[in-house]
Amino acid sequence: MELPFGETVHRLRPASKVDPYSKKPIPADWATAVETEIPGAFVASSSTSRNVTASRTQIVTEKSLYCDPSFDVQPTDRIRAGGVVYTIDGIASADTNPFTGWQPIREVLLTRFTG
């Protein structure tokens, strides 16, 4: 898919890390995350809400990433678009038409909390 006015979208995946003592995997290391460009992808606005409490005001921004269904995106990844990093809030399945084998683009729900 060619997007002549699209912006570059990247997937950030934490580097795997092993505990030197137990030799078991430990939580993700975002300091050395691997960044991969997602070809033909774009991020579209979904909604924004403002949550106000006595001690805090928080802005919740929700967007959707649209990409090729064969591209490897995991719930533990993060997405960077336009210099902003979003967490993945859900990944729609890559449905396949049973008659033709055609697959539409995949929608990945993104969220960003500010404040």
TORLO-550444 format. One record per residue (C-alpha): residue in three letters; y, x, z. Coordinates in steps of 0.05 Angstrom, whole numbers, plus 5000, padded with zeros to 4 digits. Layout:
// TORLO-550444
ALAYXZ/...
//
This chain:
// TORLO-550444
MET500050005000/GLU506750294979/LEU512750165024/PRO518950444989/PHE523450295048/GLY518450385104/GLU518850875161/THR513451365182/VAL508851115236/HIS504551575279/ARG498451475324/LEU498551895388/ARG491652035417/PRO490852395484/ALA487053045483/SER480253015516/LYS479953405580/VAL474053615623/ASP474253755697/PRO472754495706/TYR468754365769/SER464653745754/LYS464453845678/LYS465853095671/PRO471352775628/ILE477752635666/PRO483752185648/ALA487552315584/ASP492152905576/TRP498452645541/ALA501853335545/THR497653565487/ALA496752905449/VAL494552945377/GLU499352605329/THR496952315263/GLU500951945210/ILE498451245194/PRO498951175118/GLY501950525091/ALA503450245160/PHE509549885186/VAL511949605253/ALA515248915255/SER519048585312/SER515548045351/SER519447865414/THR523748135471/SER524347855541/ARG528348035603/ASN525048005672/VAL529948025730/THR528048105803/ALA532148255865/SER531149005856/ARG529749095781/THR531548885711/GLN526149015660/ILE526248915585/VAL519448785551/THR519448915476/GLU513448675436/LYS512148885365/SER506348895316/LEU503549475277/TYR500649295210/CYS495849805180/ASP489649895137/PRO483649595173/SER479650235163/PHE484650675200/ASP482150905268/VAL486450585323/GLN483750545394/PRO486450155454/THR487750815490/ASP492351075435/ARG499951005432/ILE504250875370/ARG510851215353/ALA515450885303/GLY522951005295/GLY522851505352/VAL520250995402/VAL513251025433/TYR509350375445/THR502950245482/ILE497449835449/ASP496649145479/GLY491048895434/ILE487549015368/ALA485548455322/SER478748525290/ALA478448745217/ASP475648095188/THR471948125122/ASN471647565071/PRO464147405066/PHE464647224992/THR468847794965/GLY468748345018/TRP476348355019/GLN479848545084/PRO487148375100/ILE491448875138/ARG490048945212/GLU495048735265/VAL495649165328/LEU499848875384/LEU504749365415/THR508849335480/ARG514449755509/PHE517349665579/THR524349915594/GLY527449915664/
//
